[in-house]
Amino acid sequence: MAWKQHITLAEVKELIASPELEVVLANLLPADIAEIISLLDQEDRVSLFAHLSSDLGARVFEHLEPREQRPLLSALGATRAKQILGDMHSDDIADFVGELHPEQAKAVLSLMPHKDAQEIRELLVYPESSAGGLMIKEFLTLEQDRTVDAAIAAIRENALTNESMYYVYVTLQNKLVGVVSLRELILASPEAPLKEIMEDNVIAVSPTTDQEDVARLLSKYDFLALPVVDRQNMILGLVTIDDVLDVLSEEATEDISMLGGSQPLEEPYLSVPIFSMYKKRVTWLVGLAILLAFTSAIMERYEVVLETMIALTFFIPMLIAAGGNAGTQAATLVIRGMAVGEIDYRHWPKIAGMELAMGLMLGTTIGLIGYARALMMGESITLALTVSLSLLIVILLAVLTGALLPLVLRRIKVDPAILSSPFITTMVDVVGLLIYFAVAAYFLGIVV
């Protein structure tokens, strides 16, 4: 149940200095409390945080945005900050510290025990978008000769400090050799050694594995966590399903922004300064405006064609819209297929063949519509043929470009999402006009 069904924000503010607030907060989840805190001013945030236990405070702090975490931690004071950091999970601390200025990061790490601080430094070595940047250091490993009963006892002992007690990872001389789920432990005989019930075909990743590949593996195998191992197959940490859900949300946000012709926002829309949003959006628009400038140059070059058959201008919107839409369709399907692991660069011959056939089918269909429309308007056969043939060629070219260009970009290690809908549409506009006037010049017998 959402927190708004328990209490209103106004009621929270009235209870800030009251012991009754603890009773209210006890009925809310950490994510709900974090949402409430984000709506309060700084003074009330600190006051509300005083009502939270150390463990609950840590869970709430992990759900806050970095822009909210920094001033709040400073306002809490060293003692309280040390308690919060001590109960946070390693990956969340690493995310927080990674957003700080080096001097601020050093001050935060100084509040932590040396061993914990060293673990955070190790996590910060890896790129934020890699398995190493996502992994947590809290996990349970047991040697393969340990019994099921011993494993269950170890789980009970470590449950409070372990974020994701989904699996027990089995080792032989500290090297990962197997994994046992909680379900398998519960169903197994208490005296059975782990090596008899473990799954020895362990799916693991290296710390440099990209976060999208990690998400794909977790989705493919329906895992709740994935071990991260070094070259000696020694386990370094775990990537858990909750972190991958955050990754998928971030990736989707980024792709949607770029497909719309904008850089992704790092903060909620309503919190972004107007000039920052301007910088995010103006780059694409300037680039597209420069590209569109070529359309006027094309129309100027083919001015004599337009003067000969002025009705050509009536069909320009239809031509560029059909081409842009067809190209965007193809690009969206291919980018989606790459995102979920269905296709990659090796499939380009089959994709090219499919889109060639699709382009001919779509182009013929739309071309016939253009041909019929021209005749219905009372235009000549020459103009009708010009429109229909141009539509066929433009749509064919658009779908091939939209389908194959993302594969080329992925091959050269460039995010295909930069192939945004406005970019494809604008590119097809320019090329489509060039094709349209060239076809018209051919039919009219005009040398340009």
N, C-alpha and C positions, 0 to 999 in steps of 0.2 A: 504494500500500500504506500503511495507517495506521501511525502511528508506534509504536503498541503492538505491532505485529508485528516491529518492529526492536529495541525496547528497552523495559524497564519503567521506571516512574518511580523506583523504588528504585535501579536501575542508573544513572540519570541523576544522582541525588543523590550517589552514590558517585564519579562521574567529574567532579563540578563543578570540582574543583581540579586535574584531570588534563589534560594536553595531548591525551589520547586522545578527549576530548569533542568536539574539533573534527572528528575523523574521523566520529564518530557523527552530529553535526549536519549534516555535508556530505551525508548520505544522506536528510535530511528536508526537507520543504517548509516555507516560512515559516509557513503556517497551523498545521502540526504543532508547530513550535517554539513558536509563540505559545500553543498549547494546553498544552504542557508548562510554560511559564513561568507561566501562570495558576494552576497547581497547586502552585507553589513558594512559599516564604516570601520576603520582600523581600530578605534577604541573599543567598539562592541565586539569585534573579532577576538581581541585579546581577552576580554572579559568572559566571552563564551568559552574560549579555549581553557580557561581556568577551571571550568566545571568538568572537563574531560579527564579520564584516567590516562596514564602514560600510554598504554597499549591502544586505547580508542583514539587518543590524540594522534598517534602515529598513523593509524589507518585513515583518519580524516585528512591529515596533512598530505598523505600520498595522493589523495583525490583532488587536491587543489592545483590550480595552474601555477607555473613558475613565477608569474608576475604577482601572485598572491602569496606564495610561499616565502619569498625573500624578505619582505617587510615584516611579515608575521613572525618568522623565526627570530629576527633581530629584536622585535618588541617583546618576545617572551623571556628574554634573558638567558644567560649562559647555562644556568642549572636546568631550567625547563627544556631548553633547546637540546641539551645533552641527553635528557630522558627521552625526548621524542626521537632523536636520531638513533638512540640505542635500541628502540623497538621497531624501527623501520626496516623494510626489506632492502637487501643490498642493491638490487637493480633500481629501486625507486630513489635511493640515496644517490646513486651514480647519475641518474637522470637529473636530479636536483643540482648536484655539484657541477655537472657538466654545463649548466646554464649560467654559472656564476663567473664573475671576473676572477682571474687567478689568485689575487690576494684574498678575495672573499672565500674562494674554495679552500684555500689554505687554512683560513680561520675556522671554517666549518669542520674540516678534517681534524683540526687540533682538539675539537671537543670529543672526539671518538677514541676508543682504545686503539693502541698502535696496530694490533692485528686486524681490526675491522677497517681502519683507515687504509691499511695496505691493500686489503681486498678491493676497496673502492678504487684505489689508484690503478690496480690491475684491470678493472673493468673499463676505466676511462681510456685505456690504451687502444681499445678496439673502436672502430667506427660506430656511430650511433645506430646506423641502419644495418648492422651485422648481427649475427647470432651472439658474438661476444659482447656487443653493446646491449643486448636484450637480456642476457642470462642473469640468473640469480646464483648466489654462492651457497645458499642454504639447501642442502640435499642430503639424502641418507644413502650411504654405501655400506655393504657388509660383505665379508669374504664368503665364498661359495660353500664352505663347510659349515657355516652357521645354520642352526635349525630354524624352522618356521616359528617355533615358540620364542626363540631369541630375537627373531626379526620383529615380531609383534611387540615384544617388550621394548625394543629399541624405538619403535614407532611411537609408543606411548611416551617414552622419555623425551623424544625430540619434537613432539607434535606442536608444542607451544612456540618453538623457535623456528619452525619450518613452515614456509608459506604453502607449499604444495606437496603434501604427503600422499601423492597419487601412486607412486611406485617405489620399490626398493631396488636399487641398482647393485648388482652382484659383481664382485671383483675377484681377481686372482692375482695376488702380488700387486695390488693397487691398480691393475688394469681392468677395464670394463669388459666383462665376458657375458653378462646376462642381465635380464630385468624381470621382476616379479610384480604383478599388480596386487593391490589390496584384496581384490576378490579372490585371486588365486591363493593368497596367504590364508584367508579365512576358511577356504574350502579344503586346504591341504592338511595332512596329519601334522600335529605339533612337533613330532620327532623327526620329520623328513628334512634332510639338508636342502638348502636353497638350490644347489646344483641339479637336484632331481626334478624340480618344478619350474625352474627358470626358463624363459625364452632366450635362447642363445643367439638368435638372429636379430641383434639389436640395431635399430635404425638410429644413427647418430649424425651429428653435423660438426664441422670444424668451426672455430670462433670467427672465421672470416666469411662464412656462408651468408649470403644476402638475406635480409629479413623476409623478402617475398618468397624465397625458396623455402625458408623455414616454415612460413605460414602454409605453403602448399603441401609440405610433408605432413604437418599436423592435421590438415584437412583430409588428405588422402588416406591416412592410416587411422584417423579418428583418435589420435593420442591426446592426452591432457597435458603432457610435458614431453620434451625432447632433450636428450643429453647432449652436451657440447664437450667434445674430446680433443686432446692434442694429438700430435703425430705418433706418440707412444701409446695412444688409446687410453690415456688416463683422463678421467672425467674432470672437467673444469667447472661445470655449472649446468644449469637447466634453463631452457626457454619454456615458459608456461603458457597455457592457452589464453589466459587473461591478457598477457602482454601481446600476443599475436592478434587478438581482437582489436587492441588499440592500434596495432600496425595496419591492419586491414582498413580501419576507419581513417587513419591518416593517409594511406595510399589512395583510398577512394576519394577523399577530400581533395588531394593533390591532383588526381586525374580529372575530376569534375571541373576544378578551377582551370586547369590547362586546356581542357577540351572547350571551355567557354572563352578561351583567349585571355586568361589572367594568371598571374602568379598566385600560388596558394597563400592564404593568410595564416600567420602563426598564432593569431589570437582570435577570439570570437568577433564576429562582424561588428557588433555594436561597440566593441572596446578598441577598435583600430583607429588611430588618429587619421584624420582626413588626408593629410599629406602622404602618410605611409600607404594608404589605399590608392592614392593617385599614382604613386611610383609603381605599385604592383600592376596597375591596369594600363598605364600610358605606354609602356614599352611595346606591347603587342599592337596597340592601336596605331602608333607611329609607324611601326614596321609594315603593317597592312596598308596604311595610307600611302606609303611610298610605293608599295607593290601595285596598288590600284592606280597609281599615277600612270602606269604603263598603258592602261586602257584608253586614256585620252590620246596617247601617242599612237596607238593602233588605229583609233578612229580617225585621227588626222591623216595617217598614211593612206587609209582606204576611203578618203573623203570622196573621191571620184566615183567609187562604187555606190556610196550612199546617195550621191546626187543622181546617179543613174536609176537607182531603185530605192526611193525613200521609204517604201514599206518595209524594208529590211529592219528598220529600227523598232517596228511593232513587236518583233519576236525576240529581241535581245533579252528582256526579262525572263522569258520562258527558257531560253537557252542556258543562261548562266545559273538559273535556279535549279534546273534539272541536273546539270552537271555537278554543281556543288552538293546537292542532296545525295546523288548517287555515290560520289566520292566519300562523303562523310559516312554513309551507310557501310561501305566496304571497310573503311578504316576502323570504325567502331567495332565491327564484328571481329576483325583480325586482332586488334589490340585486346579485346576481351578474351579471345582465344589464347593469346600469349600470357595474359595475366593469370589464367587458371591452369596453365600448363598443357593445354590441348594441342598447341602448335608452336613451332619454332622455325628458325631460318632454314632448316633442312627440308621443310615441307614446301618451299617456295615454288618448285615446278608444279605440284598439284594445285596449289592455291592460284598460280597464274593461269592454269588450264581452266579451273572452275570459274574464275572471274572473267576470263576471256569469253567463255560461253555465256555467263551471266550478263556481261556487258553487251554482247550481241543481242540477247533476248530482250533486255531492258531497253537498249537503244532502239531496236526495231519497234517495240511497242510504243515508246514515247515519240519516236520519229513518225510513225503512222498517225498519231494524234496530232502532231504538228502539221503534217501534210494535209490532213482533213481540215484542220482549223484554218489554214491558209486559203484553201479552196472555198470554205464557207464564208470567208471574208471577201470573196470575189477577187482574190489575187491570182496571178498567172501560175501556170504549171512550173515555170522556171523558179519562181519564188518558193513554191511548195516543195519542190525537190531540194532546193538550197536549205530550207529549214529542216526537212526530214533527215537529209544526209548529214548535216551539221550536228543535229541532235544525236544521231547514231555514233558519229566519231567522237564527239565530246564525252558522251556517257561511257563509251568503251574505254577511252583514255582515263577518265575520272576513276572508274572502278579499279582499273589496273594499278593506277598510281596510289589510290587509297589503300589497296590491299598489300602492295609490295613495299611501299616506302616504310611502313612501320617495321617490317622484317629487316630492311637494310639498316635502319636506325638502331635496332636492338643488336644487330651484328657488330656495329661499330661502337657499342657500349653507350648509346645515347637513349634516354628515356623516350619511348614512342609517344608518350602523352603530349610531348611538345608539338606533335602533329595535330594541332587543335582543329576543331571544326571551322573557325574563322579562317585559319591558314589555308585549309584545303579549298574552301569556298572561294577565297580570293584568288588563289592560284588557278583554279579552274575558270574563274571569270576571265582572267587575262588570256589564258591559252584558248578558251572557248571562243572569245571574240576573234582572235587571230584565225582560228579554223573557220569560223563562220564567214568572215569577209573573204578569206582565201577561196572557199568553196563558191561564194557568190561571184567573185571575180572570174573564176573558171567558167561557170555557167554563162556569164554575161560576155565572156570573151575579152575581158579588160586586163591589160598588162599593168601591174602596179610596180 
